[in-house]
Amino acid sequence: MTTSFELGDKKFSIELPEGTDYLRMKGADKVADPVGAIRDCLENPIGTESFSKIVRKKIDENPAGDAVIVISDNTRPVPLKGEQGILLPLIRILLDEGLSADQITVLCANGTHVPLEDSVFKEMIDPAVFELGIRVVNHDCLDVDNLKFLGYSKSGTKIEINKLYVNAHIKILTGLVESHFMAGVSGGRKSICPGLIGEDSTFVFHGVPNLDSVYSHDLILENNPCHEEALDVASTVGADFIFNVTLDHDYNVTGFYAGDMIKAHLAAYEKVKDSVGIRNTGPYDIVVTHAGYVGKNHYQAAKTGTASIPLLDENSYLIIGADCNDPDPVGKDTYRKVLPYLKGKSSEEFIELLSSPEWTFVPDQWQVQMWSKLFKVIPQDHFIYYAPQISEEDFEILSGQNGNDYLPEKDRYKKSDSNIPLFYHNCLDSLISKLKAEGRKNIRIAWMSDGPYGIVV
């Protein structure tokens, strides 16, 4: 059985054993006429007046006021160029209504992620944006001089938000609404929290109690403490208009959702719930999947690990391949600092450590905590992970088996993604032989074709 999948902009084909269950999300039809759909969406948004009317009123209030359009970083495949692009239509309306190019700023909501280089922005964004002279800048969660204190959230979070956004006369959010393993779904309020908040403000949002909640999971909003925190923080500053999209597994837009920050986002959420769900037919002996577009480093690949959990039990094995093409294929130093504390420990021991009075909160510990959820279900040695860019030294701090061990010695630790199919083939052969030797019969194997995007319900 041959199947294909994409990691970033690269396509791979692998062979799966006959009888493998092919698990795929229902999906949704792509928008046939994206240009027309964008125009209609901006003229007839959800819960607000048309974008043009909103801009006109804001300019009448303050002709010298500026506009800030918030975009996601390159870990989210938001369409920012081409006929599906949602950024340029917003900018053109701002200009048509009377703003000058120097009154418009595109602000990248990096959260705690590494700021993007100009070259990356130029790959992501329609070239016409730069030709028009529009400024594109990063949010820096560590730049305290560019944060504005706005009080405290209901849960006690110190609310500090990017000053450019807070002070903007016209506030616009863009983004992708997809399942999110902490906040239920991405998009909407998440462009602000955690996208534009200070590092200290992330400590409660990403705190141990929030993430340990059973409601902090894909496609759950009700009683989800991460969603509630994000909405509470975002509502302190609000947005005049949002423009979100939903995508299929080929990154085609399946819906445009514009208007009110809450109402438009909830409309997109309902679409996602209907399109990404996968019926739970587990548990399986072996689950095979991949880290998808988002898996640019090990930090981001955690989303695939948690998405696989419903298909597993204590005897299952999980195989994940990734193309970690970020400059640091593991993650930031803070993430690296926490990873060794999970390796070899039970999930319960790790949570106890993070919750102890002696532990000092470390930014990015939240992602290691999400990996620990996987090891509540399977032992660490039942998880095999491979990304060709990760060095032998770096694999020493990662929980689970090193996927390089399933490659011929001459092919190990080579930064060539050509070994990804061979990893899957050899790993599957080895595990099947092992399970047969242990006496397992009728070995059940599942292929999660959508990686972190298909959600088992």
C-alpha positions as CSV (number, residue, x, y, z in Angstrom):
1,M,0.0,0.0,0.0
2,T,1.6,3.3,-1.2
3,T,0.7,6.6,0.4
4,S,1.9,10.1,-0.1
5,F,2.1,13.0,2.4
6,E,3.6,16.4,2.7
7,L,6.1,17.9,5.1
8,G,6.3,21.6,4.5
9,D,6.5,22.0,0.7
10,K,8.1,18.6,0.2
11,K,6.1,15.5,-0.8
12,F,7.1,11.9,0.3
13,S,5.8,8.5,-0.6
14,I,6.0,5.5,1.7
15,E,4.9,1.9,1.6
16,L,2.5,0.7,4.3
17,P,1.7,-3.0,5.1
18,E,-1.5,-4.4,3.5
19,G,-4.4,-4.1,5.8
20,T,-3.3,-0.8,7.4
21,D,-6.3,1.4,8.4
22,Y,-6.1,4.6,6.5
23,L,-7.4,7.3,8.8
24,R,-8.2,10.6,7.1
25,M,-10.3,13.6,8.2
26,K,-13.6,14.2,6.4
27,G,-12.2,17.4,4.9
28,A,-14.2,20.1,3.1
29,D,-14.4,21.4,-0.4
30,K,-12.0,24.2,-1.4
31,V,-13.5,27.6,-2.2
32,A,-14.0,27.6,-6.0
33,D,-13.6,31.4,-6.5
34,P,-11.4,32.7,-3.7
35,V,-11.1,36.2,-5.2
36,G,-14.9,36.5,-5.2
37,A,-15.3,34.9,-1.8
38,I,-12.8,37.3,-0.3
39,R,-14.6,40.3,-1.7
40,D,-18.0,39.0,-0.5
41,C,-16.5,38.2,2.9
42,L,-15.2,41.7,3.4
43,E,-18.4,43.3,2.2
44,N,-20.7,41.0,4.2
45,P,-18.8,40.0,7.4
46,I,-20.1,38.2,10.4
47,G,-21.3,40.4,13.2
48,T,-20.0,43.7,11.9
49,E,-20.4,46.3,9.2
50,S,-18.4,45.9,6.0
51,F,-14.7,46.3,6.4
52,S,-14.8,49.5,4.2
53,K,-17.4,51.1,6.4
54,I,-15.5,50.3,9.6
55,V,-12.3,51.8,8.1
56,R,-14.1,54.9,6.8
57,K,-15.6,55.6,10.3
58,K,-12.3,55.1,12.0
59,I,-10.6,57.4,9.6
60,D,-13.3,60.0,10.1
61,E,-12.6,59.8,13.9
62,N,-8.9,60.3,13.4
63,P,-7.4,60.8,9.9
64,A,-3.9,60.6,11.3
65,G,-4.5,57.3,13.0
66,D,-2.7,54.2,12.0
67,A,-3.7,50.6,11.2
68,V,-2.0,47.4,12.4
69,I,-2.7,44.1,10.6
70,V,-1.6,41.1,12.7
71,I,-0.4,38.0,10.8
72,S,0.9,34.6,12.0
73,D,4.5,33.4,11.7
74,N,5.7,30.7,9.4
75,T,4.5,27.9,11.6
76,R,1.0,28.5,10.3
77,P,0.2,28.1,6.6
78,V,-2.0,31.2,6.4
79,P,-2.4,32.3,2.8
80,L,-0.8,35.7,2.6
81,K,-0.2,35.8,-1.2
82,G,-1.7,34.7,-4.4
83,E,-5.4,34.6,-5.2
84,Q,-6.2,33.0,-1.8
85,G,-4.2,35.7,0.0
86,I,-6.0,37.6,2.7
87,L,-3.5,40.3,3.5
88,L,-3.3,42.4,0.3
89,P,-7.2,42.8,0.0
90,L,-7.2,44.3,3.5
91,I,-4.3,46.7,2.7
92,R,-5.9,47.8,-0.6
93,I,-9.1,48.8,1.2
94,L,-7.2,50.7,3.8
95,L,-5.3,52.6,1.1
96,D,-8.5,53.1,-1.0
97,E,-10.2,54.6,2.0
98,G,-7.5,57.2,2.5
99,L,-4.7,55.8,4.6
100,S,-1.1,56.2,3.4
101,A,1.3,53.3,3.3
102,D,3.3,54.7,6.2
103,Q,0.1,54.5,8.3
104,I,-0.1,50.8,7.9
105,T,2.0,48.2,9.7
106,V,1.9,44.4,9.4
107,L,2.8,42.9,12.7
108,C,3.8,39.3,13.0
109,A,2.3,37.6,16.1
110,N,5.3,35.5,17.0
111,G,4.3,34.7,20.6
112,T,7.4,33.2,22.1
113,H,8.7,31.9,18.8
114,V,11.9,33.2,17.2
115,P,11.4,36.5,15.3
116,L,11.4,36.0,11.5
117,E,14.1,37.3,9.1
118,D,13.1,39.6,6.3
119,S,13.8,36.9,3.8
120,V,11.2,34.7,5.4
121,F,8.6,37.5,5.3
122,K,9.3,37.9,1.6
123,E,8.6,34.2,1.1
124,M,5.4,34.3,3.0
125,I,3.9,37.6,1.9
126,D,2.6,38.9,-1.4
127,P,5.4,40.9,-3.1
128,A,2.9,43.7,-3.8
129,V,2.8,44.4,0.0
130,F,6.5,45.4,-0.1
131,E,6.1,47.2,-3.4
132,L,3.5,49.4,-1.8
133,G,5.9,50.3,1.0
134,I,4.1,48.6,3.8
135,R,6.2,48.0,6.9
136,V,6.4,44.4,8.3
137,V,7.7,43.9,11.8
138,N,8.0,41.1,14.4
139,H,6.4,41.1,17.8
140,D,9.1,40.5,20.4
141,C,7.8,39.1,23.7
142,L,11.1,40.0,25.4
143,D,11.0,43.7,24.4
144,V,9.5,45.1,27.6
145,D,9.7,48.7,26.2
146,N,7.3,47.7,23.4
147,L,4.7,46.2,25.8
148,K,1.8,48.0,27.4
149,F,0.4,46.9,30.8
150,L,-3.4,46.6,30.8
151,G,-4.1,45.0,34.1
152,Y,-4.7,41.4,35.1
153,S,-6.9,38.6,33.7
154,K,-9.5,36.8,35.7
155,S,-7.0,34.0,36.4
156,G,-4.3,36.5,37.5
157,T,-2.3,36.8,34.3
158,K,-0.4,40.1,34.0
159,I,-1.7,41.4,30.7
160,E,1.0,43.1,28.7
161,I,0.3,43.5,24.9
162,N,2.4,44.8,22.1
163,K,2.2,48.6,22.1
164,L,2.0,48.9,18.3
165,Y,-1.2,46.9,18.4
166,V,-2.7,48.5,21.6
167,N,-2.1,52.0,20.3
168,A,-3.3,51.3,16.7
169,H,-6.4,53.2,15.7
170,I,-7.5,50.4,13.5
171,K,-6.9,46.9,14.8
172,I,-7.1,43.9,12.4
173,L,-6.4,40.2,13.1
174,T,-5.7,37.6,10.5
175,G,-5.1,33.9,11.0
176,L,-5.9,30.2,10.5
177,V,-8.5,28.4,12.4
178,E,-7.5,24.8,12.8
179,S,-7.6,22.3,15.7
180,H,-5.2,23.3,18.5
181,F,-3.9,20.9,21.1
182,M,-4.1,23.4,24.0
183,A,-6.7,26.0,23.1
184,G,-9.2,23.9,21.2
185,V,-8.7,25.7,17.9
186,S,-6.3,28.4,16.7
187,G,-7.2,31.7,15.2
188,G,-9.3,34.6,16.5
189,R,-8.3,35.6,20.0
190,K,-5.0,33.6,19.8
191,S,-3.5,36.2,17.5
192,I,-3.4,38.5,20.6
193,C,-2.9,35.9,23.3
194,P,-0.4,34.4,23.1
195,G,0.6,36.0,19.8
196,L,1.2,39.5,21.0
197,I,1.7,39.2,24.8
198,G,4.9,39.5,26.8
199,E,6.8,36.5,27.9
200,D,5.8,36.8,31.6
201,S,2.1,36.8,30.5
202,T,2.5,33.4,28.9
203,F,3.4,31.8,32.3
204,V,-0.3,31.5,33.4
205,F,-1.7,30.9,29.9
206,H,0.8,28.0,29.5
207,G,0.9,27.1,33.2
208,V,0.8,23.5,34.5
209,P,-2.8,23.6,35.8
210,N,-4.2,25.0,32.5
211,L,-2.4,22.4,30.4
212,D,-3.1,19.5,32.8
213,S,-6.9,20.1,32.3
214,V,-8.7,17.4,30.4
215,Y,-10.5,20.3,28.5
216,S,-7.2,21.7,27.2
217,H,-7.5,19.6,24.1
218,D,-8.2,19.7,20.3
219,L,-11.7,21.0,19.3
220,I,-12.8,21.7,22.9
221,L,-13.7,25.3,23.8
222,E,-16.3,24.9,26.6
223,N,-14.5,24.8,30.0
224,N,-11.1,25.0,28.2
225,P,-8.9,27.1,30.5
226,C,-6.5,28.0,27.7
227,H,-9.3,29.2,25.4
228,E,-10.9,31.2,28.3
229,E,-7.7,32.8,29.2
230,A,-6.9,33.8,25.6
231,L,-10.3,35.2,25.1
232,D,-10.2,37.2,28.4
233,V,-6.8,38.7,27.6
234,A,-7.7,39.4,23.9
235,S,-10.9,41.1,25.0
236,T,-9.1,43.8,27.0
237,V,-7.9,45.3,23.8
238,G,-10.2,43.8,21.2
239,A,-10.1,44.0,17.4
240,D,-12.0,46.1,15.0
241,F,-12.0,43.3,12.5
242,I,-10.7,39.8,12.0
243,F,-10.1,37.8,8.8
244,N,-9.6,34.1,9.4
245,V,-9.5,31.1,7.1
246,T,-9.9,27.3,7.2
247,L,-7.8,25.0,5.0
248,D,-7.9,21.5,3.7
249,H,-4.9,19.1,3.8
250,D,-3.5,20.5,0.6
251,Y,-3.6,24.1,2.1
252,N,-6.5,25.2,-0.1
253,V,-8.9,27.6,1.6
254,T,-12.2,25.9,2.5
255,G,-13.7,29.0,4.1
256,F,-13.2,32.7,4.7
257,Y,-14.5,34.2,7.9
258,A,-14.4,37.9,8.6
259,G,-15.9,40.3,11.0
260,D,-16.4,40.2,14.8
261,M,-13.5,38.7,16.8
262,I,-15.8,36.2,18.6
263,K,-18.6,35.6,16.2
264,A,-16.5,35.1,13.0
265,H,-14.1,32.9,14.9
266,L,-16.9,30.7,16.2
267,A,-18.3,30.3,12.7
268,A,-14.9,29.0,11.6
269,Y,-14.7,26.8,14.6
270,E,-17.9,25.0,13.6
271,K,-16.5,24.4,10.1
272,V,-13.4,22.9,11.6
273,K,-15.2,20.6,13.9
274,D,-17.2,19.2,11.0
275,S,-14.3,18.7,8.7
276,V,-11.3,17.4,10.7
277,G,-12.9,14.8,12.9
278,I,-11.8,11.2,12.6
279,R,-13.8,8.3,14.1
280,N,-11.9,6.5,16.9
281,T,-11.3,3.0,15.7
282,G,-8.4,2.4,18.1
283,P,-6.5,1.2,20.0
284,Y,-3.9,0.1,17.5
285,D,-0.7,-1.9,17.9
286,I,1.2,0.6,15.8
287,V,0.2,4.1,14.8
288,V,2.1,5.7,12.0
289,T,1.9,9.5,11.3
290,H,3.9,12.6,10.4
291,A,4.5,16.1,11.8
292,G,3.0,17.9,8.8
293,Y,3.6,21.5,7.8
294,V,3.8,22.7,11.4
295,G,6.6,20.3,12.4
296,K,9.4,22.7,11.5
297,N,11.1,21.6,14.8
298,H,10.7,19.1,17.6
299,Y,8.8,21.8,19.6
300,Q,6.1,22.0,17.0
301,A,5.9,18.3,16.4
302,A,4.4,17.8,19.9
303,K,1.1,18.6,18.2
304,T,1.3,15.3,16.3
305,G,2.1,13.4,19.5
306,T,-1.0,14.6,21.3
307,A,-3.2,14.1,18.3
308,S,-2.3,10.4,18.2
309,I,-3.1,9.7,21.9
310,P,-6.8,8.5,21.4
311,L,-5.6,5.7,19.1
312,L,-3.1,4.3,21.6
313,D,-3.0,2.2,24.7
314,E,-0.2,1.1,27.0
315,N,0.9,-1.6,24.5
316,S,0.9,0.6,21.4
317,Y,3.8,2.0,19.4
318,L,3.8,5.5,17.8
319,I,6.0,6.4,14.8
320,I,6.5,10.0,13.7
321,G,8.6,11.3,10.9
322,A,9.3,15.0,10.5
323,D,11.2,17.5,8.4
324,C,12.6,19.9,11.0
325,N,13.9,22.6,8.7
326,D,14.0,25.4,11.2
327,P,17.5,26.9,11.9
328,D,17.3,25.0,15.2
329,P,15.5,21.7,14.5
330,V,14.8,21.0,18.2
331,G,13.7,24.4,19.4
332,K,14.8,27.4,21.5
333,D,17.3,27.1,24.4
334,T,14.5,27.3,27.0
335,Y,12.7,24.3,25.4
336,R,16.0,22.4,25.2
337,K,16.6,23.2,28.9
338,V,13.5,21.4,30.0
339,L,13.5,18.4,27.7
340,P,16.1,16.3,29.7
341,Y,13.8,16.5,32.7
342,L,11.2,14.5,30.9
343,K,13.5,11.9,29.4
344,G,13.3,8.6,31.3
345,K,10.6,9.9,33.8
346,S,7.0,9.1,34.0
347,S,4.5,11.8,33.1
348,E,3.4,11.9,36.7
349,E,6.9,12.5,38.0
350,F,7.4,15.2,35.4
351,I,4.2,17.1,36.4
352,E,5.1,16.7,40.0
353,L,8.5,18.4,39.3
354,L,6.9,21.3,37.4
355,S,4.4,21.8,40.2
356,S,6.9,21.8,43.0
357,P,7.7,25.1,44.8
358,E,11.4,24.6,44.0
359,W,10.7,24.6,40.3
360,T,11.3,28.0,38.5
361,F,9.0,28.4,35.5
362,V,10.9,28.1,32.2
363,P,9.4,29.5,29.0
364,D,8.5,26.7,26.6
365,Q,8.1,24.2,29.4
366,W,4.5,24.0,28.3
367,Q,5.5,22.1,25.1
368,V,7.4,19.5,27.0
369,Q,4.4,19.1,29.3
370,M,2.3,18.4,26.2
371,W,4.8,15.7,25.1
372,S,4.4,14.3,28.7
373,K,0.7,13.7,28.0
374,L,1.7,11.1,25.3
375,F,3.7,9.3,27.9
376,K,0.7,9.0,30.2
377,V,-0.5,6.5,27.7
378,I,2.6,4.7,26.2
379,P,6.1,4.1,27.6
380,Q,8.7,6.4,26.2
381,D,10.5,3.5,24.4
382,H,7.3,2.9,22.5
383,F,7.7,6.2,20.7
384,I,10.0,6.4,17.7
385,Y,10.8,9.9,16.2
386,Y,12.9,10.8,13.2
387,A,13.9,14.1,11.7
388,P,17.1,14.1,9.5
389,Q,18.2,17.5,10.7
390,I,18.5,16.5,14.4
391,S,22.0,15.6,15.5
392,E,23.1,12.6,17.5
393,E,23.9,14.9,20.4
394,D,20.5,16.5,20.3
395,F,18.7,13.2,20.2
396,E,20.2,12.5,23.6
397,I,17.8,14.9,25.2
398,L,14.7,13.8,23.4
399,S,12.3,11.3,25.0
400,G,11.6,8.1,22.9
401,Q,13.6,6.1,20.5
402,N,16.0,7.7,18.1
403,G,14.7,7.0,14.6
404,N,18.3,7.0,13.2
405,D,18.7,3.6,14.9
406,Y,16.4,2.2,12.2
407,L,18.7,3.4,9.4
408,P,21.9,1.8,8.0
409,E,24.9,3.2,9.9
410,K,26.1,5.0,6.7
411,D,22.7,6.9,6.5
412,R,22.4,8.1,10.1
413,Y,22.5,11.8,11.0
414,K,22.7,12.9,7.4
415,K,20.6,16.0,6.9
416,S,19.0,14.6,3.8
417,D,15.3,14.2,3.8
418,S,15.7,11.4,1.3
419,N,16.0,9.0,4.2
420,I,12.6,9.7,5.6
421,P,10.8,6.9,3.5
422,L,13.5,4.4,4.5
423,F,13.1,5.3,8.2
424,Y,9.4,4.5,8.0
425,H,10.0,1.2,6.0
426,N,12.7,-0.1,8.4
427,C,10.9,1.0,11.6
428,L,7.7,-0.7,10.6
429,D,9.4,-3.9,9.5
430,S,11.3,-4.0,12.8
431,L,8.3,-3.4,15.0
432,I,6.1,-5.9,13.2
433,S,8.8,-8.5,13.6
434,K,9.2,-7.7,17.3
435,L,5.4,-7.9,18.0
436,K,5.1,-11.2,16.1
437,A,8.0,-12.6,18.1
438,E,6.2,-11.5,21.3
439,G,3.2,-13.5,20.2
440,R,0.9,-10.7,19.0
441,K,-1.5,-11.8,16.3
442,N,-3.7,-9.7,14.0
443,I,-1.4,-6.7,14.4
444,R,-3.5,-3.6,13.9
445,I,-1.7,-0.6,12.2
446,A,-3.2,2.8,11.5
447,W,-1.9,5.5,9.2
448,M,-2.9,9.1,10.3
449,S,-2.6,10.6,6.9
450,D,-3.2,14.2,8.0
451,G,-0.6,14.2,10.7
452,P,-1.5,16.7,13.4
453,Y,-4.5,18.1,11.5
454,G,-6.9,15.2,11.7
455,I,-8.4,14.9,15.2
456,V,-9.7,11.7,16.6
457,V,-13.2,12.2,18.2
